Amino acid sequence: MTSAAMGAREFHDTYHRVRRELGRVIVGQDRVLDHLLTAVFAGGHVLLTGLPGLGRTLLVKSLADALGLEFRRLQFTPDMLPTDILGAEVLESHVATGRRTFRFFKGPVFAHLVLADEVNRSPARTQSALLEVMQERQVTVAGRTHFLPQPFILVATENTLDSEGVWNLGEAQTDRFLMCIEQEYPDEAAERRMVKQTTGSWSPRAERVAGPETVLAMQRFVREVPVVPSVRDFALALVRASRPGEKGADPEAEASLRLGASPRGAQALLLAAKVTALARGRRHVARQDVADVAQPVLAHRLLMDWRAKAEGRRPRDVVERIVLGVRQKTLGRTSYWTREVLRPGLRP
């Protein structure tokens, strides 16, 4: 499907077909699925965090199957080199002529959907190989540029910082992820269904309901969704309120943060909100759409102060307070909408 043939109804129907197909395979992770599809159709990368054993590989593989995308998985280890990710030039000799030439062998990153598993188990040298890949969607080796297939989406998983043998992701690299989605254990009913579904003789597999061209058309269509100035200003106010030391910074940010969100945060907020609006059947973006994606878009971009960490405060709690504070300033008072509508939408 081309972008010219894509419309709001087609986007809505395709989104929910993919969502239903993933829901057949992935049980008890509804919020994760919604945010993951939002990031994909917004054209961004995703960082998955949380407890081990929650089926991240199955989740990303099922997403590739449903979208008809070529899938590759990279297992990051302490001894992994950048060439193991990007590829390398190899000197070849022609048997008949004896002529020697360099030939570039593409690495596993040349795929539509790449899973970087346990990305923080490798040191900074290896992690930095993904910087150009994520931002420019290209690989430069020996002065030559090789473009990645389109669409290109990187989904990375991250071990908790108290795990053995991990290196923190740099702030510049973390900022390149459009969303950071935290997985949690499913509830009892979902876990019961999961156990029943995965211990029998048959397990569901996601069927293809889209293709690379459809994904590209949906990503292009998202950028055509209009945003009124008041909603755009609301997203910008959230980002600016997260920066301690700046005019208009939220008191919670001043007390808890060392570093706020970058301008990429505002861009990501609006793109994710556009997808959310389309998935809800609307062609325009509301403030509620922005608020509902604020946590996965902004929380990983905030650098907590060590005192706030010691007190047990979390970035997503700070984001919630910032959203409520900005909304209160906009309305001039705490309203029913703020207390009863916005707050439930931000709960993890």
C-alpha positions as CSV (number, residue, x, y, z in Angstrom):
1,M,0.0,0.0,0.0
2,T,1.3,3.4,-1.0
3,S,1.1,6.6,1.2
4,A,-1.4,8.0,-1.4
5,A,-3.7,5.1,-0.8
6,M,-3.4,5.3,3.0
7,G,-6.1,7.0,4.9
8,A,-7.2,7.4,8.5
9,R,-9.6,4.4,8.2
10,E,-7.0,2.2,6.5
11,F,-4.4,3.1,9.2
12,H,-6.9,2.4,12.0
13,D,-8.0,-1.0,10.5
14,T,-4.4,-2.1,9.8
15,Y,-3.2,-1.1,13.2
16,H,-5.9,-3.1,14.9
17,R,-5.4,-6.2,12.7
18,V,-1.8,-6.3,13.7
19,R,-2.7,-5.7,17.3
20,R,-5.2,-8.6,17.3
21,E,-2.7,-10.9,15.7
22,L,-0.1,-10.1,18.3
23,G,-2.6,-10.5,21.1
24,R,-3.2,-14.1,20.0
25,V,0.5,-14.9,20.7
26,I,1.5,-12.5,23.4
27,V,-0.6,-12.8,26.6
28,G,-0.9,-10.4,29.4
29,Q,1.2,-7.6,27.8
30,D,-1.6,-5.3,26.4
31,R,0.1,-2.1,27.4
32,V,3.4,-3.2,26.0
33,L,1.9,-4.2,22.7
34,D,0.1,-0.8,22.4
35,H,3.3,1.2,23.1
36,L,5.4,-1.1,20.8
37,L,3.1,-0.6,17.8
38,T,2.9,3.1,18.5
39,A,6.7,3.4,18.3
40,V,6.9,1.2,15.2
41,F,4.4,3.2,13.2
42,A,5.9,6.5,14.5
43,G,9.1,5.3,12.9
44,G,11.2,5.1,16.1
45,H,13.3,2.6,18.0
46,V,12.3,0.8,21.2
47,L,14.1,0.0,24.4
48,L,12.5,-2.9,26.4
49,T,13.3,-3.1,30.1
50,G,12.0,-5.1,33.0
51,L,12.2,-8.5,34.5
52,P,13.7,-11.5,32.7
53,G,11.7,-14.4,31.2
54,L,8.8,-12.3,29.9
55,G,9.2,-13.4,26.2
56,R,10.8,-10.4,24.6
57,T,12.3,-12.4,21.8
58,L,8.9,-14.0,21.0
59,L,7.3,-10.5,21.2
60,V,9.7,-9.0,18.6
61,K,9.7,-12.1,16.4
62,S,5.9,-12.1,16.4
63,L,5.9,-8.4,15.5
64,A,8.1,-9.1,12.5
65,D,5.9,-12.0,11.4
66,A,2.7,-9.9,11.6
67,L,4.3,-7.0,9.7
68,G,6.0,-9.2,7.2
69,L,9.5,-7.8,8.0
70,E,12.9,-9.4,7.8
71,F,14.0,-10.2,11.3
72,R,17.5,-10.6,12.8
73,R,18.5,-11.1,16.4
74,L,21.9,-10.0,17.9
75,Q,23.0,-11.3,21.3
76,F,25.3,-8.8,22.9
77,T,28.2,-10.1,24.9
78,P,31.3,-8.5,26.5
79,D,33.5,-9.7,23.7
80,M,31.3,-8.6,20.8
81,L,33.0,-6.2,18.3
82,P,31.4,-3.5,16.1
83,T,32.1,-5.6,13.0
84,D,30.0,-8.4,14.4
85,I,27.1,-5.9,14.1
86,L,27.8,-3.8,11.1
87,G,29.8,-6.1,8.9
88,A,33.3,-5.8,7.5
89,E,35.3,-5.4,4.4
90,V,37.2,-8.6,3.4
91,L,40.2,-8.8,1.0
92,E,39.3,-11.4,-1.7
93,S,41.6,-12.8,-4.4
94,H,40.2,-13.8,-7.7
95,V,41.3,-17.4,-8.5
96,A,41.8,-16.9,-12.3
97,T,43.4,-13.4,-12.4
98,G,44.9,-13.2,-9.0
99,R,43.4,-9.7,-8.6
100,R,42.7,-8.6,-5.0
101,T,39.7,-6.5,-4.1
102,F,37.9,-5.5,-1.0
103,R,34.3,-6.7,-0.6
104,F,31.9,-5.6,2.0
105,F,30.0,-8.4,3.8
106,K,26.9,-7.0,5.4
107,G,26.4,-7.6,9.1
108,P,23.1,-8.8,10.8
109,V,22.0,-5.2,11.3
110,F,20.9,-5.2,7.6
111,A,17.3,-6.2,8.2
112,H,14.0,-4.5,8.7
113,L,13.5,-5.4,12.3
114,V,16.6,-6.0,14.5
115,L,16.5,-7.3,18.1
116,A,19.6,-6.2,20.1
117,D,19.3,-8.5,23.0
118,E,20.9,-7.4,26.3
119,V,22.5,-4.4,24.6
120,N,24.1,-3.2,27.8
121,R,26.2,-6.4,28.2
122,S,28.7,-5.0,25.7
123,P,31.0,-2.1,26.4
124,A,30.7,1.4,25.0
125,R,32.9,0.6,21.9
126,T,30.4,-1.9,20.7
127,Q,27.3,0.1,21.8
128,S,28.5,3.1,19.8
129,A,28.3,1.1,16.6
130,L,24.5,1.5,16.8
131,L,24.6,5.4,17.0
132,E,24.8,5.9,13.2
133,V,22.5,2.9,12.6
134,M,19.8,4.4,14.8
135,Q,19.9,8.0,13.7
136,E,20.9,8.0,10.0
137,R,19.8,4.4,9.3
138,Q,23.1,3.7,7.4
139,V,26.5,2.1,8.0
140,T,29.8,3.7,7.0
141,V,32.7,1.3,6.6
142,A,36.1,2.3,5.1
143,G,34.6,5.6,3.8
144,R,31.7,4.0,2.0
145,T,28.1,4.4,3.1
146,H,25.7,1.4,3.0
147,F,22.0,2.2,3.5
148,L,19.9,-0.1,5.6
149,P,16.6,-1.5,4.3
150,Q,13.5,0.5,4.9
151,P,11.7,0.4,7.2
152,F,14.4,-0.1,9.8
153,I,13.4,-0.6,13.4
154,L,15.8,-1.5,16.3
155,V,14.3,-3.0,19.4
156,A,16.8,-3.4,22.2
157,T,16.5,-5.2,25.5
158,E,18.4,-4.0,28.6
159,N,19.4,-5.9,31.7
160,T,18.8,-4.2,35.1
161,L,21.8,-2.2,36.4
162,D,22.1,-4.5,39.4
163,S,22.9,-7.5,37.0
164,E,26.4,-8.7,36.8
165,G,28.6,-7.4,33.9
166,V,26.6,-4.5,32.5
167,W,27.6,-1.1,31.1
168,N,25.3,1.8,31.2
169,L,24.0,3.1,27.9
170,G,25.2,6.6,27.2
171,E,22.7,9.5,27.4
172,A,23.1,10.2,23.6
173,Q,22.3,6.6,22.8
174,T,19.4,6.3,25.2
175,D,17.9,9.5,23.7
176,R,17.8,7.9,20.3
177,F,15.1,5.4,21.5
178,L,11.7,6.9,20.8
179,M,10.2,4.8,23.7
180,C,11.4,2.9,26.6
181,I,8.7,0.2,27.5
182,E,8.9,-1.5,30.9
183,Q,7.5,-5.0,31.0
184,E,6.0,-6.4,34.2
185,Y,4.7,-9.8,35.3
186,P,1.2,-10.6,33.9
187,D,-1.8,-10.9,36.2
188,E,-3.0,-14.3,37.4
189,A,-5.6,-14.8,34.7
190,A,-3.2,-13.9,31.9
191,E,-0.5,-16.1,33.3
192,R,-2.9,-19.0,33.6
193,R,-3.8,-18.6,29.9
194,M,-0.2,-18.2,29.0
195,V,0.8,-21.5,30.7
196,K,-2.1,-23.4,29.1
197,Q,-1.3,-21.9,25.7
198,T,2.5,-22.6,25.7
199,T,2.6,-26.1,27.3
200,G,0.4,-28.0,24.8
201,S,1.0,-29.6,21.5
202,W,0.1,-26.4,19.6
203,S,1.3,-22.8,20.0
204,P,-0.1,-19.9,18.0
205,R,2.1,-18.0,15.6
206,A,1.4,-14.6,14.3
207,E,0.2,-14.5,10.7
208,R,1.3,-11.8,8.3
209,V,-1.2,-9.0,7.9
210,A,1.0,-6.3,6.5
211,G,4.3,-5.8,4.6
212,P,7.2,-3.4,4.5
213,E,5.5,-1.0,2.0
214,T,2.4,-0.9,4.2
215,V,4.5,0.0,7.3
216,L,6.3,2.7,5.3
217,A,3.0,4.1,4.1
218,M,1.7,4.2,7.7
219,Q,4.8,5.9,8.9
220,R,4.5,8.6,6.2
221,F,0.8,9.1,6.9
222,V,1.5,9.7,10.6
223,R,3.6,12.7,9.7
224,E,0.6,14.2,7.8
225,V,-1.7,14.2,10.9
226,P,-2.3,17.9,11.9
227,V,-1.5,19.1,15.4
228,V,-3.1,22.3,16.6
229,P,-0.8,24.9,18.3
230,S,-2.2,24.4,21.8
231,V,-1.5,20.6,21.7
232,R,2.0,21.2,20.3
233,D,2.7,23.8,23.0
234,F,1.5,21.3,25.6
235,A,4.0,18.7,24.4
236,L,6.8,21.3,24.4
237,A,5.8,22.5,27.9
238,L,6.2,19.0,29.2
239,V,9.7,18.7,27.8
240,R,10.8,22.1,29.0
241,A,9.3,21.5,32.5
242,S,11.6,18.5,32.8
243,R,14.8,20.6,32.6
244,P,16.1,21.6,36.0
245,G,17.5,25.1,36.1
246,E,15.4,26.5,33.2
247,K,12.6,29.0,33.4
248,G,9.3,27.1,34.0
249,A,10.9,23.9,35.2
250,D,8.6,21.8,37.4
251,P,9.5,21.7,41.1
252,E,9.6,18.0,41.0
253,A,12.2,18.2,38.2
254,E,14.2,20.7,40.2
255,A,14.2,18.4,43.2
256,S,14.8,15.0,41.5
257,L,16.6,15.5,38.2
258,R,20.1,16.3,37.0
259,L,19.2,16.2,33.3
260,G,15.9,16.7,31.5
261,A,14.5,15.7,28.2
262,S,16.2,16.9,24.9
263,P,14.3,18.4,21.9
264,R,14.0,14.8,20.6
265,G,11.6,14.3,23.5
266,A,9.1,16.8,22.1
267,Q,9.5,15.3,18.6
268,A,8.9,11.8,19.9
269,L,5.9,13.0,22.0
270,L,4.1,14.4,19.0
271,L,4.8,11.5,16.7
272,A,3.7,8.9,19.3
273,A,0.6,11.0,20.0
274,K,-0.3,11.1,16.3
275,V,-0.2,7.3,16.2
276,T,-2.3,7.1,19.3
277,A,-4.9,9.4,17.9
278,L,-5.1,7.4,14.6
279,A,-5.4,4.2,16.5
280,R,-8.3,5.7,18.5
281,G,-10.1,6.6,15.2
282,R,-9.3,10.3,15.2
283,R,-7.5,12.3,12.5
284,H,-6.5,15.0,15.0
285,V,-4.3,14.9,18.1
286,A,-5.6,15.8,21.6
287,R,-3.7,16.6,24.8
288,Q,-4.9,13.2,26.2
289,D,-3.0,11.5,23.4
290,V,0.2,13.3,24.4
291,A,-0.3,12.6,28.1
292,D,-0.9,8.9,27.5
293,V,2.5,8.4,25.8
294,A,4.4,10.8,28.1
295,Q,5.9,8.1,30.4
296,P,7.4,5.7,27.8
297,V,8.6,8.6,25.7
298,L,10.1,10.8,28.4
299,A,11.1,8.6,31.4
300,H,14.2,7.2,29.9
301,R,15.5,10.6,28.9
302,L,15.6,11.9,32.5
303,L,18.7,11.6,34.5
304,M,17.9,11.2,38.2
305,D,19.7,12.9,41.0
306,W,21.5,10.5,43.3
307,R,19.4,11.7,46.3
308,A,16.2,11.0,44.5
309,K,17.4,7.5,43.6
310,A,18.3,6.9,47.3
311,E,14.8,8.0,48.3
312,G,13.3,5.5,45.8
313,R,11.9,8.0,43.3
314,R,11.6,6.8,39.7
315,P,11.6,8.7,36.4
316,R,8.1,7.7,35.5
317,D,6.8,9.1,38.8
318,V,8.6,12.4,38.0
319,V,7.0,12.4,34.5
320,E,3.5,11.9,36.0
321,R,4.0,14.8,38.4
322,I,5.3,17.0,35.5
323,V,2.2,16.1,33.3
324,L,-0.1,17.0,36.2
325,G,1.7,20.2,36.9
326,V,1.7,21.4,33.3
327,R,-1.9,20.5,32.9
328,Q,-2.8,22.4,36.1
329,K,-0.9,25.5,34.9
330,T,-2.8,25.3,31.6
331,L,-6.2,25.1,33.3
332,G,-5.4,27.4,36.1
333,R,-6.7,24.9,38.7
334,T,-7.0,21.2,39.4
335,S,-10.0,20.0,37.4
336,Y,-12.1,16.8,37.2
337,W,-10.3,16.1,33.9
338,T,-6.9,16.2,35.6
339,R,-7.9,14.1,38.7
340,E,-10.1,11.4,37.1
341,V,-9.2,11.2,33.4
342,L,-5.5,12.1,33.0
343,R,-4.1,10.4,36.0
344,P,-5.5,6.9,35.3
345,G,-4.1,7.1,31.8
346,L,-0.6,7.5,33.2
347,R,-0.7,4.6,35.5
348,P,1.8,1.8,34.5
